[in-house]
Amino acid sequence: MTKKSKLIERLAPWIAVAALVLVWEATVRLFNVPSFIFPSALETAQALVTYAGPIGKHSWQTFWTTLIGFGLGVAVGLVLGFIIGSSRFLYNACYPLLVGFNAIPKVAFVPILVVWFGIGSVPAILTAFLICFFPIVVNVATGLATLEPEMEDVLRVLGARRMDVLLKVGLPRSLPYFFASLKVAITLAFVGTVVSETVASNQGIGYLMMSAGSQMRMGLVFAGLLVISAMAMVMYELFALLEKRMTGWAHRGQDR
């Protein structure tokens, strides 16, 4: 790959964003869409500047709430995935239950969490946890459960116990699955937090968007959407970089 091709590849996301903004602005102006229905990109940018203080305050609330819920999801998902993936019986028994649980809309849990814990950050943290731990459990369990029988047989012949195989071969082999699940889980965690904040909180980006929407300040609503997207993309890229550093051996030859 030439230097020019690499530069174009690195600039591709920014080119796509610029094109999307231009199409957004042109569409609103061409069809003369009222700002209380669909604000232009310029009006959204103005809202970001005008309400920078409140947006920053509520964004920080959403960010740390999401990270706590995500941290819980990683801890529980890793442990549960290891337990389920280490046993074929547990894998077959628990996997359908996990799929059934994941199929339940997480917004349905918010009223229950409000009754149990009241309005505030706790329901948002738990909603983020409930929505993000599933991909981690599934990926870790799949990575362990799909360990090649031939490799396990060879290790058993060499004197390795089942736990040795899981810890020294299974877990390292599951790292690409694990980091792939983190990139998905962190974006889902933001979804869970914001959903809960729109229903059961008096702070956070979700609450700010609901308040702005009730007052028909759509520029501020779209500004909130952009902030959520930006936070999720930054965290996604962080985990993508971490994945590349930790599991580079699993992606050999892909940069050619």
Contacts in CASP RR format, 6 or more apart in sequence:
PFRMAT RR
TARGET T0000
AUTHOR 0000-0000-0000
METHOD contacts of the structure
MODEL  1
MTKKSKLIERLAPWIAVAALVLVWEATVRLFNVPSFIFPSALETAQALVT
YAGPIGKHSWQTFWTTLIGFGLGVAVGLVLGFIIGSSRFLYNACYPLLVG
FNAIPKVAFVPILVVWFGIGSVPAILTAFLICFFPIVVNVATGLATLEPE
MEDVLRVLGARRMDVLLKVGLPRSLPYFFASLKVAITLAFVGTVVSETVA
SNQGIGYLMMSAGSQMRMGLVFAGLLVISAMAMVMYELFALLEKRMTGWA
HRGQDR
1 9 0 8 1.000
1 255 0 8 1.000
1 256 0 8 1.000
21 41 0 8 1.000
24 40 0 8 1.000
24 41 0 8 1.000
25 40 0 8 1.000
25 41 0 8 1.000
25 42 0 8 1.000
27 33 0 8 1.000
28 38 0 8 1.000
28 39 0 8 1.000
28 40 0 8 1.000
28 41 0 8 1.000
29 40 0 8 1.000
33 40 0 8 1.000
35 43 0 8 1.000
35 218 0 8 1.000
35 219 0 8 1.000
36 216 0 8 1.000
36 218 0 8 1.000
37 218 0 8 1.000
38 218 0 8 1.000
39 47 0 8 1.000
39 218 0 8 1.000
39 219 0 8 1.000
39 222 0 8 1.000
43 219 0 8 1.000
44 219 0 8 1.000
44 222 0 8 1.000
44 223 0 8 1.000
44 226 0 8 1.000
46 219 0 8 1.000
47 217 0 8 1.000
47 219 0 8 1.000
47 220 0 8 1.000
47 222 0 8 1.000
47 223 0 8 1.000
48 55 0 8 1.000
48 223 0 8 1.000
48 226 0 8 1.000
48 227 0 8 1.000
51 220 0 8 1.000
51 223 0 8 1.000
54 208 0 8 1.000
55 205 0 8 1.000
55 208 0 8 1.000
55 220 0 8 1.000
55 223 0 8 1.000
55 224 0 8 1.000
55 227 0 8 1.000
56 227 0 8 1.000
57 203 0 8 1.000
58 203 0 8 1.000
58 204 0 8 1.000
58 205 0 8 1.000
58 206 0 8 1.000
58 207 0 8 1.000
58 208 0 8 1.000
59 204 0 8 1.000
59 205 0 8 1.000
59 227 0 8 1.000
59 231 0 8 1.000
61 121 0 8 1.000
61 203 0 8 1.000
61 204 0 8 1.000
61 205 0 8 1.000
62 124 0 8 1.000
62 190 0 8 1.000
62 193 0 8 1.000
62 194 0 8 1.000
62 197 0 8 1.000
62 204 0 8 1.000
62 205 0 8 1.000
62 206 0 8 1.000
62 228 0 8 1.000
62 231 0 8 1.000
63 231 0 8 1.000
65 121 0 8 1.000
65 124 0 8 1.000
65 125 0 8 1.000
65 128 0 8 1.000
65 193 0 8 1.000
65 197 0 8 1.000
65 204 0 8 1.000
66 128 0 8 1.000
66 186 0 8 1.000
66 189 0 8 1.000
66 190 0 8 1.000
66 192 0 8 1.000
66 193 0 8 1.000
66 231 0 8 1.000
67 189 0 8 1.000
68 125 0 8 1.000
68 128 0 8 1.000
69 125 0 8 1.000
69 126 0 8 1.000
69 128 0 8 1.000
69 129 0 8 1.000
69 132 0 8 1.000
69 189 0 8 1.000
69 193 0 8 1.000
70 128 0 8 1.000
70 129 0 8 1.000
70 132 0 8 1.000
70 185 0 8 1.000
70 186 0 8 1.000
70 189 0 8 1.000
71 129 0 8 1.000
72 125 0 8 1.000
72 129 0 8 1.000
72 133 0 8 1.000
73 129 0 8 1.000
73 132 0 8 1.000
73 133 0 8 1.000
73 136 0 8 1.000
73 185 0 8 1.000
73 189 0 8 1.000
74 133 0 8 1.000
74 136 0 8 1.000
74 182 0 8 1.000
74 185 0 8 1.000
76 129 0 8 1.000
76 133 0 8 1.000
76 137 0 8 1.000
77 133 0 8 1.000
77 136 0 8 1.000
77 137 0 8 1.000
77 140 0 8 1.000
78 136 0 8 1.000
78 140 0 8 1.000
78 178 0 8 1.000
80 133 0 8 1.000
80 137 0 8 1.000
80 141 0 8 1.000
81 136 0 8 1.000
81 137 0 8 1.000
81 138 0 8 1.000
81 140 0 8 1.000
81 141 0 8 1.000
81 144 0 8 1.000
82 140 0 8 1.000
82 141 0 8 1.000
82 144 0 8 1.000
82 166 0 8 1.000
82 171 0 8 1.000
83 90 0 8 1.000
84 90 0 8 1.000
84 91 0 8 1.000
84 94 0 8 1.000
84 95 0 8 1.000
84 137 0 8 1.000
84 141 0 8 1.000
84 145 0 8 1.000
85 91 0 8 1.000
85 140 0 8 1.000
85 141 0 8 1.000
85 142 0 8 1.000
85 143 0 8 1.000
85 144 0 8 1.000
85 145 0 8 1.000
86 144 0 8 1.000
86 162 0 8 1.000
86 166 0 8 1.000
88 145 0 8 1.000
91 141 0 8 1.000
91 145 0 8 1.000
95 138 0 8 1.000
95 141 0 8 1.000
98 134 0 8 1.000
98 137 0 8 1.000
98 138 0 8 1.000
101 134 0 8 1.000
102 134 0 8 1.000
106 127 0 8 1.000
106 130 0 8 1.000
106 131 0 8 1.000
106 192 0 8 1.000
106 195 0 8 1.000
107 127 0 8 1.000
107 195 0 8 1.000
107 199 0 8 1.000
109 126 0 8 1.000
109 127 0 8 1.000
109 130 0 8 1.000
110 123 0 8 1.000
110 127 0 8 1.000
110 195 0 8 1.000
110 196 0 8 1.000
110 199 0 8 1.000
110 200 0 8 1.000
111 199 0 8 1.000
111 200 0 8 1.000
113 122 0 8 1.000
113 123 0 8 1.000
113 126 0 8 1.000
113 127 0 8 1.000
113 196 0 8 1.000
113 200 0 8 1.000
114 123 0 8 1.000
114 199 0 8 1.000
114 200 0 8 1.000
117 123 0 8 1.000
117 126 0 8 1.000
118 200 0 8 1.000
119 200 0 8 1.000
119 201 0 8 1.000
119 202 0 8 1.000
120 200 0 8 1.000
120 201 0 8 1.000
120 202 0 8 1.000
120 203 0 8 1.000
121 201 0 8 1.000
121 203 0 8 1.000
123 196 0 8 1.000
123 200 0 8 1.000
123 201 0 8 1.000
124 192 0 8 1.000
124 193 0 8 1.000
124 196 0 8 1.000
124 197 0 8 1.000
124 200 0 8 1.000
124 201 0 8 1.000
125 193 0 8 1.000
126 196 0 8 1.000
127 192 0 8 1.000
127 193 0 8 1.000
127 195 0 8 1.000
127 196 0 8 1.000
128 189 0 8 1.000
128 190 0 8 1.000
128 192 0 8 1.000
128 193 0 8 1.000
128 196 0 8 1.000
129 189 0 8 1.000
130 192 0 8 1.000
131 188 0 8 1.000
131 189 0 8 1.000
131 191 0 8 1.000
131 192 0 8 1.000
132 185 0 8 1.000
132 186 0 8 1.000
132 188 0 8 1.000
132 189 0 8 1.000
132 192 0 8 1.000
133 185 0 8 1.000
135 181 0 8 1.000
135 184 0 8 1.000
135 185 0 8 1.000
135 188 0 8 1.000
136 178 0 8 1.000
136 181 0 8 1.000
136 182 0 8 1.000
136 185 0 8 1.000
138 181 0 8 1.000
139 174 0 8 1.000
139 177 0 8 1.000
139 178 0 8 1.000
139 180 0 8 1.000
139 181 0 8 1.000
140 174 0 8 1.000
140 177 0 8 1.000
140 178 0 8 1.000
140 181 0 8 1.000
142 177 0 8 1.000
143 170 0 8 1.000
143 173 0 8 1.000
143 174 0 8 1.000
143 177 0 8 1.000
144 166 0 8 1.000
144 170 0 8 1.000
144 171 0 8 1.000
144 173 0 8 1.000
144 174 0 8 1.000
147 165 0 8 1.000
147 169 0 8 1.000
147 170 0 8 1.000
147 173 0 8 1.000
151 169 0 8 1.000
152 165 0 8 1.000
152 169 0 8 1.000
155 164 0 8 1.000
155 165 0 8 1.000
155 169 0 8 1.000
156 165 0 8 1.000
160 168 0 8 1.000
175 246 0 8 1.000
175 247 0 8 1.000
175 250 0 8 1.000
176 243 0 8 1.000
176 247 0 8 1.000
176 250 0 8 1.000
176 251 0 8 1.000
179 239 0 8 1.000
179 242 0 8 1.000
179 243 0 8 1.000
179 246 0 8 1.000
179 247 0 8 1.000
180 243 0 8 1.000
182 239 0 8 1.000
182 242 0 8 1.000
182 243 0 8 1.000
183 236 0 8 1.000
183 239 0 8 1.000
183 240 0 8 1.000
183 243 0 8 1.000
186 232 0 8 1.000
186 235 0 8 1.000
186 236 0 8 1.000
186 239 0 8 1.000
187 232 0 8 1.000
187 235 0 8 1.000
187 236 0 8 1.000
190 228 0 8 1.000
190 231 0 8 1.000
190 232 0 8 1.000
190 235 0 8 1.000
194 205 0 8 1.000
194 206 0 8 1.000
194 209 0 8 1.000
194 228 0 8 1.000
197 203 0 8 1.000
197 204 0 8 1.000
197 205 0 8 1.000
197 206 0 8 1.000
197 207 0 8 1.000
197 210 0 8 1.000
198 206 0 8 1.000
198 207 0 8 1.000
198 209 0 8 1.000
198 210 0 8 1.000
201 207 0 8 1.000
205 224 0 8 1.000
205 227 0 8 1.000
205 228 0 8 1.000
206 224 0 8 1.000
208 220 0 8 1.000
208 224 0 8 1.000
209 220 0 8 1.000
209 221 0 8 1.000
209 224 0 8 1.000
209 225 0 8 1.000
212 218 0 8 1.000
212 219 0 8 1.000
212 220 0 8 1.000
212 221 0 8 1.000
213 220 0 8 1.000
213 221 0 8 1.000
244 251 0 8 1.000
END
